[in-house]
Amino acid sequence: MNELMKIFGQASGTQAFDQIRISIASPERIRSWSYGEIKKPETINYRT
């Protein structure tokens, strides 16, 4: 944790909270995040 504090510094403007909600994004919302165009589809399924 101390190493992270060295990298990012002291947190400012933090807020306390009791809960968080995580949900799955809809396909439409995911598409709204995307941009660009696939020009060479053969590179999509490459193996590492």
mmJSON file of the N, C-alpha and C atoms, coordinates in Angstrom:
{"data_MODEL":{"atom_site":{
"group_PDB":["ATOM","ATOM","ATOM","ATOM","ATOM","ATOM","ATOM","ATOM","ATOM","ATOM","ATOM","ATOM","ATOM","ATOM","ATOM","ATOM","ATOM","ATOM","ATOM","ATOM","ATOM","ATOM","ATOM","ATOM","ATOM","ATOM","ATOM","ATOM","ATOM","ATOM","ATOM","ATOM","ATOM","ATOM","ATOM","ATOM","ATOM","ATOM","ATOM","ATOM","ATOM","ATOM","ATOM","ATOM","ATOM","ATOM","ATOM","ATOM","ATOM","ATOM","ATOM","ATOM","ATOM","ATOM","ATOM","ATOM","ATOM","ATOM","ATOM","ATOM","ATOM","ATOM","ATOM","ATOM","ATOM","ATOM","ATOM","ATOM","ATOM","ATOM","ATOM","ATOM","ATOM","ATOM","ATOM","ATOM","ATOM","ATOM","ATOM","ATOM","ATOM","ATOM","ATOM","ATOM","ATOM","ATOM","ATOM","ATOM","ATOM","ATOM","ATOM","ATOM","ATOM","ATOM","ATOM","ATOM","ATOM","ATOM","ATOM","ATOM","ATOM","ATOM","ATOM","ATOM","ATOM","ATOM","ATOM","ATOM","ATOM","ATOM","ATOM","ATOM","ATOM","ATOM","ATOM","ATOM","ATOM","ATOM","ATOM","ATOM","ATOM","ATOM","ATOM","ATOM","ATOM","ATOM","ATOM","ATOM","ATOM","ATOM","ATOM","ATOM","ATOM","ATOM","ATOM","ATOM","ATOM","ATOM","ATOM","ATOM","ATOM","ATOM","ATOM","ATOM"],
"id":[1,2,3,4,5,6,7,8,9,10,11,12,13,14,15,16,17,18,19,20,21,22,23,24,25,26,27,28,29,30,31,32,33,34,35,36,37,38,39,40,41,42,43,44,45,46,47,48,49,50,51,52,53,54,55,56,57,58,59,60,61,62,63,64,65,66,67,68,69,70,71,72,73,74,75,76,77,78,79,80,81,82,83,84,85,86,87,88,89,90,91,92,93,94,95,96,97,98,99,100,101,102,103,104,105,106,107,108,109,110,111,112,113,114,115,116,117,118,119,120,121,122,123,124,125,126,127,128,129,130,131,132,133,134,135,136,137,138,139,140,141,142,143,144],
"type_symbol":["N","C","C","N","C","C","N","C","C","N","C","C","N","C","C","N","C","C","N","C","C","N","C","C","N","C","C","N","C","C","N","C","C","N","C","C","N","C","C","N","C","C","N","C","C","N","C","C","N","C","C","N","C","C","N","C","C","N","C","C","N","C","C","N","C","C","N","C","C","N","C","C","N","C","C","N","C","C","N","C","C","N","C","C","N","C","C","N","C","C","N","C","C","N","C","C","N","C","C","N","C","C","N","C","C","N","C","C","N","C","C","N","C","C","N","C","C","N","C","C","N","C","C","N","C","C","N","C","C","N","C","C","N","C","C","N","C","C","N","C","C","N","C","C"],
"label_atom_id":["N","CA","C","N","CA","C","N","CA","C","N","CA","C","N","CA","C","N","CA","C","N","CA","C","N","CA","C","N","CA","C","N","CA","C","N","CA","C","N","CA","C","N","CA","C","N","CA","C","N","CA","C","N","CA","C","N","CA","C","N","CA","C","N","CA","C","N","CA","C","N","CA","C","N","CA","C","N","CA","C","N","CA","C","N","CA","C","N","CA","C","N","CA","C","N","CA","C","N","CA","C","N","CA","C","N","CA","C","N","CA","C","N","CA","C","N","CA","C","N","CA","C","N","CA","C","N","CA","C","N","CA","C","N","CA","C","N","CA","C","N","CA","C","N","CA","C","N","CA","C","N","CA","C","N","CA","C","N","CA","C","N","CA","C","N","CA","C"],
"label_alt_id":[null,null,null,null,null,null,null,null,null,null,null,null,null,null,null,null,null,null,null,null,null,null,null,null,null,null,null,null,null,null,null,null,null,null,null,null,null,null,null,null,null,null,null,null,null,null,null,null,null,null,null,null,null,null,null,null,null,null,null,null,null,null,null,null,null,null,null,null,null,null,null,null,null,null,null,null,null,null,null,null,null,null,null,null,null,null,null,null,null,null,null,null,null,null,null,null,null,null,null,null,null,null,null,null,null,null,null,null,null,null,null,null,null,null,null,null,null,null,null,null,null,null,null,null,null,null,null,null,null,null,null,null,null,null,null,null,null,null,null,null,null,null,null,null],
"label_comp_id":["MET","MET","MET","ASN","ASN","ASN","GLU","GLU","GLU","LEU","LEU","LEU","MET","MET","MET","LYS","LYS","LYS","ILE","ILE","ILE","PHE","PHE","PHE","GLY","GLY","GLY","GLN","GLN","GLN","ALA","ALA","ALA","SER","SER","SER","GLY","GLY","GLY","THR","THR","THR","GLN","GLN","GLN","ALA","ALA","ALA","PHE","PHE","PHE","ASP","ASP","ASP","GLN","GLN","GLN","ILE","ILE","ILE","ARG","ARG","ARG","ILE","ILE","ILE","SER","SER","SER","ILE","ILE","ILE","ALA","ALA","ALA","SER","SER","SER","PRO","PRO","PRO","GLU","GLU","GLU","ARG","ARG","ARG","ILE","ILE","ILE","ARG","ARG","ARG","SER","SER","SER","TRP","TRP","TRP","SER","SER","SER","TYR","TYR","TYR","GLY","GLY","GLY","GLU","GLU","GLU","ILE","ILE","ILE","LYS","LYS","LYS","LYS","LYS","LYS","PRO","PRO","PRO","GLU","GLU","GLU","THR","THR","THR","ILE","ILE","ILE","ASN","ASN","ASN","TYR","TYR","TYR","ARG","ARG","ARG","THR","THR","THR"],
"label_asym_id":["A","A","A","A","A","A","A","A","A","A","A","A","A","A","A","A","A","A","A","A","A","A","A","A","A","A","A","A","A","A","A","A","A","A","A","A","A","A","A","A","A","A","A","A","A","A","A","A","A","A","A","A","A","A","A","A","A","A","A","A","A","A","A","A","A","A","A","A","A","A","A","A","A","A","A","A","A","A","A","A","A","A","A","A","A","A","A","A","A","A","A","A","A","A","A","A","A","A","A","A","A","A","A","A","A","A","A","A","A","A","A","A","A","A","A","A","A","A","A","A","A","A","A","A","A","A","A","A","A","A","A","A","A","A","A","A","A","A","A","A","A","A","A","A"],
"label_entity_id":["1","1","1","1","1","1","1","1","1","1","1","1","1","1","1","1","1","1","1","1","1","1","1","1","1","1","1","1","1","1","1","1","1","1","1","1","1","1","1","1","1","1","1","1","1","1","1","1","1","1","1","1","1","1","1","1","1","1","1","1","1","1","1","1","1","1","1","1","1","1","1","1","1","1","1","1","1","1","1","1","1","1","1","1","1","1","1","1","1","1","1","1","1","1","1","1","1","1","1","1","1","1","1","1","1","1","1","1","1","1","1","1","1","1","1","1","1","1","1","1","1","1","1","1","1","1","1","1","1","1","1","1","1","1","1","1","1","1","1","1","1","1","1","1"],
"label_seq_id":[1,1,1,2,2,2,3,3,3,4,4,4,5,5,5,6,6,6,7,7,7,8,8,8,9,9,9,10,10,10,11,11,11,12,12,12,13,13,13,14,14,14,15,15,15,16,16,16,17,17,17,18,18,18,19,19,19,20,20,20,21,21,21,22,22,22,23,23,23,24,24,24,25,25,25,26,26,26,27,27,27,28,28,28,29,29,29,30,30,30,31,31,31,32,32,32,33,33,33,34,34,34,35,35,35,36,36,36,37,37,37,38,38,38,39,39,39,40,40,40,41,41,41,42,42,42,43,43,43,44,44,44,45,45,45,46,46,46,47,47,47,48,48,48],
"pdbx_PDB_ins_code":[null,null,null,null,null,null,null,null,null,null,null,null,null,null,null,null,null,null,null,null,null,null,null,null,null,null,null,null,null,null,null,null,null,null,null,null,null,null,null,null,null,null,null,null,null,null,null,null,null,null,null,null,null,null,null,null,null,null,null,null,null,null,null,null,null,null,null,null,null,null,null,null,null,null,null,null,null,null,null,null,null,null,null,null,null,null,null,null,null,null,null,null,null,null,null,null,null,null,null,null,null,null,null,null,null,null,null,null,null,null,null,null,null,null,null,null,null,null,null,null,null,null,null,null,null,null,null,null,null,null,null,null,null,null,null,null,null,null,null,null,null,null,null,null],
"Cartn_x":[0.818,0.0,0.859,1.941,2.824,3.429,3.716,4.257,3.238,1.968,0.925,0.807,0.937,0.858,2.012,3.174,4.309,4.032,3.381,3.108,1.997,0.877,-0.304,-0.449,0.268,0.16,-1.025,-1.219,-2.308,-3.638,-4.632,-5.966,-6.564,-7.232,-7.882,-9.34,-10.194,-11.607,-12.275,-11.844,-12.441,-13.799,-14.651,-15.98,-16.175,-16.795,-17.121,-18.43,-18.527,-19.765,-19.949,-21.185,-21.514,-21.706,-22.014,-22.268,-21.903,-21.785,-21.502,-22.34,-22.814,-23.612,-22.834,-22.694,-22.028,-23.044,-23.144,-24.097,-23.444,-24.093,-23.603,-24.126,-23.253,-23.656,-24.423,-25.393,-26.179,-25.338,-25.68,-24.946,-24.959,-26.066,-26.145,-25.165,-25.052,-24.123,-22.675,-22.351,-20.998,-20.687,-21.637,-21.428,-21.213,-21.854,-21.673,-20.261,-19.557,-18.182,-17.179,-17.557,-16.593,-16.412,-15.303,-15.02,-14.027,-13.885,-12.915,-13.511,-12.626,-13.034,-11.987,-12.447,-11.533,-11.19,-9.917,-9.501,-8.917,-8.363,-7.803,-8.411,-9.532,-10.197,-9.38,-8.385,-7.583,-6.732,-6.558,-5.758,-6.581,-7.883,-8.732,-8.447,-8.296,-8.146,-6.698,-5.766,-4.374,-4.102,-3.091,-2.713,-1.445,-1.41,-0.219,0.614],
"Cartn_y":[-1.195,0.0,1.254,1.228,2.391,2.685,1.626,1.826,2.519,2.155,2.82,4.286,4.572,5.957,6.774,6.162,6.861,7.18,6.254,6.446,7.463,7.285,8.098,9.296,9.316,10.42,10.261,11.252,11.23,11.483,10.723,10.901,12.216,12.908,14.16,14.107,14.687,14.729,13.365,12.512,11.182,11.253,10.299,10.218,8.83,8.78,7.501,6.988,5.678,5.084,3.721,3.25,1.992,0.837,1.138,0.062,0.497,-0.488,-0.244,-1.221,-0.787,-1.655,-1.893,-3.152,-3.548,-4.279,-3.899,-4.566,-4.835,-5.667,-6.023,-4.999,-4.521,-3.547,-4.241,-3.543,-4.085,-4.059,-4.894,-4.874,-3.488,-2.775,-1.439,-0.477,-0.579,0.301,-0.027,-1.297,-1.695,-1.175,-1.277,-0.754,0.758,1.455,2.908,3.281,2.382,2.643,2.399,1.598,1.185,2.273,2.209,3.131,2.461,2.989,2.468,1.434,0.828,-0.129,-1.229,-2.458,-3.583,-3.643,-3.472,-3.477,-4.809,-5.565,-6.882,-7.895,-8.495,-9.409,-10.656,-10.989,-12.178,-11.998,-10.774,-10.549,-10.67,-10.857,-10.927,-12.186,-13.328,-14.601,-15.078,-14.167,-14.576,-15.289,-16.137,-16.872,-16.276,-16.207,-15.656,-16.765],
"Cartn_z":[0.0,0.0,0.0,0.738,0.786,-0.577,-1.336,-2.681,-3.575,-3.432,-4.213,-3.831,-2.553,-2.102,-2.679,-2.828,-3.428,-4.892,-5.584,-7.009,-7.224,-6.516,-6.77,-5.84,-4.749,-3.81,-2.878,-2.041,-1.071,-1.768,-1.4,-1.981,-1.505,-2.413,-2.032,-2.46,-1.664,-1.987,-1.94,-1.041,-0.953,-0.278,-0.616,-0.026,0.565,1.714,2.336,1.751,1.58,1.096,1.734,1.751,2.405,1.439,0.203,-0.747,-2.158,-3.032,-4.437,-5.249,-6.39,-7.257,-8.55,-8.895,-10.13,-10.982,-12.233,-13.122,-14.469,-15.23,-16.558,-17.554,-18.425,-19.437,-20.553,-21.091,-22.203,-23.481,-24.457,-25.73,-26.393,-26.276,-26.865,-26.2,-24.89,-24.178,-24.544,-24.662,-25.048,-26.448,-27.367,-28.725,-28.712,-27.785,-27.724,-27.279,-26.583,-26.154,-27.269,-28.253,-29.271,-30.322,-30.997,-32.085,-33.024,-34.208,-35.158,-36.091,-36.849,-37.872,-37.948,-38.133,-38.321,-39.797,-40.108,-41.506,-41.927,-40.976,-41.275,-40.317,-40.657,-39.721,-39.396,-40.201,-39.9,-38.648,-38.177,-36.964,-35.688,-35.804,-34.611,-33.804,-34.444,-33.744,-33.688,-33.526,-33.448,-32.13,-32.135,-30.916,-30.336,-29.02,-28.373,-27.79],
"occupancy":[1.0,1.0,1.0,1.0,1.0,1.0,1.0,1.0,1.0,1.0,1.0,1.0,1.0,1.0,1.0,1.0,1.0,1.0,1.0,1.0,1.0,1.0,1.0,1.0,1.0,1.0,1.0,1.0,1.0,1.0,1.0,1.0,1.0,1.0,1.0,1.0,1.0,1.0,1.0,1.0,1.0,1.0,1.0,1.0,1.0,1.0,1.0,1.0,1.0,1.0,1.0,1.0,1.0,1.0,1.0,1.0,1.0,1.0,1.0,1.0,1.0,1.0,1.0,1.0,1.0,1.0,1.0,1.0,1.0,1.0,1.0,1.0,1.0,1.0,1.0,1.0,1.0,1.0,1.0,1.0,1.0,1.0,1.0,1.0,1.0,1.0,1.0,1.0,1.0,1.0,1.0,1.0,1.0,1.0,1.0,1.0,1.0,1.0,1.0,1.0,1.0,1.0,1.0,1.0,1.0,1.0,1.0,1.0,1.0,1.0,1.0,1.0,1.0,1.0,1.0,1.0,1.0,1.0,1.0,1.0,1.0,1.0,1.0,1.0,1.0,1.0,1.0,1.0,1.0,1.0,1.0,1.0,1.0,1.0,1.0,1.0,1.0,1.0,1.0,1.0,1.0,1.0,1.0,1.0],
"B_iso_or_equiv":[0.0,0.0,0.0,0.0,0.0,0.0,0.0,0.0,0.0,0.0,0.0,0.0,0.0,0.0,0.0,0.0,0.0,0.0,0.0,0.0,0.0,0.0,0.0,0.0,0.0,0.0,0.0,0.0,0.0,0.0,0.0,0.0,0.0,0.0,0.0,0.0,0.0,0.0,0.0,0.0,0.0,0.0,0.0,0.0,0.0,0.0,0.0,0.0,0.0,0.0,0.0,0.0,0.0,0.0,0.0,0.0,0.0,0.0,0.0,0.0,0.0,0.0,0.0,0.0,0.0,0.0,0.0,0.0,0.0,0.0,0.0,0.0,0.0,0.0,0.0,0.0,0.0,0.0,0.0,0.0,0.0,0.0,0.0,0.0,0.0,0.0,0.0,0.0,0.0,0.0,0.0,0.0,0.0,0.0,0.0,0.0,0.0,0.0,0.0,0.0,0.0,0.0,0.0,0.0,0.0,0.0,0.0,0.0,0.0,0.0,0.0,0.0,0.0,0.0,0.0,0.0,0.0,0.0,0.0,0.0,0.0,0.0,0.0,0.0,0.0,0.0,0.0,0.0,0.0,0.0,0.0,0.0,0.0,0.0,0.0,0.0,0.0,0.0,0.0,0.0,0.0,0.0,0.0,0.0],
"pdbx_formal_charge":[null,null,null,null,null,null,null,null,null,null,null,null,null,null,null,null,null,null,null,null,null,null,null,null,null,null,null,null,null,null,null,null,null,null,null,null,null,null,null,null,null,null,null,null,null,null,null,null,null,null,null,null,null,null,null,null,null,null,null,null,null,null,null,null,null,null,null,null,null,null,null,null,null,null,null,null,null,null,null,null,null,null,null,null,null,null,null,null,null,null,null,null,null,null,null,null,null,null,null,null,null,null,null,null,null,null,null,null,null,null,null,null,null,null,null,null,null,null,null,null,null,null,null,null,null,null,null,null,null,null,null,null,null,null,null,null,null,null,null,null,null,null,null,null],
"auth_seq_id":[1,1,1,2,2,2,3,3,3,4,4,4,5,5,5,6,6,6,7,7,7,8,8,8,9,9,9,10,10,10,11,11,11,12,12,12,13,13,13,14,14,14,15,15,15,16,16,16,17,17,17,18,18,18,19,19,19,20,20,20,21,21,21,22,22,22,23,23,23,24,24,24,25,25,25,26,26,26,27,27,27,28,28,28,29,29,29,30,30,30,31,31,31,32,32,32,33,33,33,34,34,34,35,35,35,36,36,36,37,37,37,38,38,38,39,39,39,40,40,40,41,41,41,42,42,42,43,43,43,44,44,44,45,45,45,46,46,46,47,47,47,48,48,48],
"auth_comp_id":["MET","MET","MET","ASN","ASN","ASN","GLU","GLU","GLU","LEU","LEU","LEU","MET","MET","MET","LYS","LYS","LYS","ILE","ILE","ILE","PHE","PHE","PHE","GLY","GLY","GLY","GLN","GLN","GLN","ALA","ALA","ALA","SER","SER","SER","GLY","GLY","GLY","THR","THR","THR","GLN","GLN","GLN","ALA","ALA","ALA","PHE","PHE","PHE","ASP","ASP","ASP","GLN","GLN","GLN","ILE","ILE","ILE","ARG","ARG","ARG","ILE","ILE","ILE","SER","SER","SER","ILE","ILE","ILE","ALA","ALA","ALA","SER","SER","SER","PRO","PRO","PRO","GLU","GLU","GLU","ARG","ARG","ARG","ILE","ILE","ILE","ARG","ARG","ARG","SER","SER","SER","TRP","TRP","TRP","SER","SER","SER","TYR","TYR","TYR","GLY","GLY","GLY","GLU","GLU","GLU","ILE","ILE","ILE","LYS","LYS","LYS","LYS","LYS","LYS","PRO","PRO","PRO","GLU","GLU","GLU","THR","THR","THR","ILE","ILE","ILE","ASN","ASN","ASN","TYR","TYR","TYR","ARG","ARG","ARG","THR","THR","THR"],
"auth_asym_id":["A","A","A","A","A","A","A","A","A","A","A","A","A","A","A","A","A","A","A","A","A","A","A","A","A","A","A","A","A","A","A","A","A","A","A","A","A","A","A","A","A","A","A","A","A","A","A","A","A","A","A","A","A","A","A","A","A","A","A","A","A","A","A","A","A","A","A","A","A","A","A","A","A","A","A","A","A","A","A","A","A","A","A","A","A","A","A","A","A","A","A","A","A","A","A","A","A","A","A","A","A","A","A","A","A","A","A","A","A","A","A","A","A","A","A","A","A","A","A","A","A","A","A","A","A","A","A","A","A","A","A","A","A","A","A","A","A","A","A","A","A","A","A","A"],
"auth_atom_id":["N","CA","C","N","CA","C","N","CA","C","N","CA","C","N","CA","C","N","CA","C","N","CA","C","N","CA","C","N","CA","C","N","CA","C","N","CA","C","N","CA","C","N","CA","C","N","CA","C","N","CA","C","N","CA","C","N","CA","C","N","CA","C","N","CA","C","N","CA","C","N","CA","C","N","CA","C","N","CA","C","N","CA","C","N","CA","C","N","CA","C","N","CA","C","N","CA","C","N","CA","C","N","CA","C","N","CA","C","N","CA","C","N","CA","C","N","CA","C","N","CA","C","N","CA","C","N","CA","C","N","CA","C","N","CA","C","N","CA","C","N","CA","C","N","CA","C","N","CA","C","N","CA","C","N","CA","C","N","CA","C","N","CA","C","N","CA","C"],
"pdbx_PDB_model_num":[1,1,1,1,1,1,1,1,1,1,1,1,1,1,1,1,1,1,1,1,1,1,1,1,1,1,1,1,1,1,1,1,1,1,1,1,1,1,1,1,1,1,1,1,1,1,1,1,1,1,1,1,1,1,1,1,1,1,1,1,1,1,1,1,1,1,1,1,1,1,1,1,1,1,1,1,1,1,1,1,1,1,1,1,1,1,1,1,1,1,1,1,1,1,1,1,1,1,1,1,1,1,1,1,1,1,1,1,1,1,1,1,1,1,1,1,1,1,1,1,1,1,1,1,1,1,1,1,1,1,1,1,1,1,1,1,1,1,1,1,1,1,1,1]
}}}
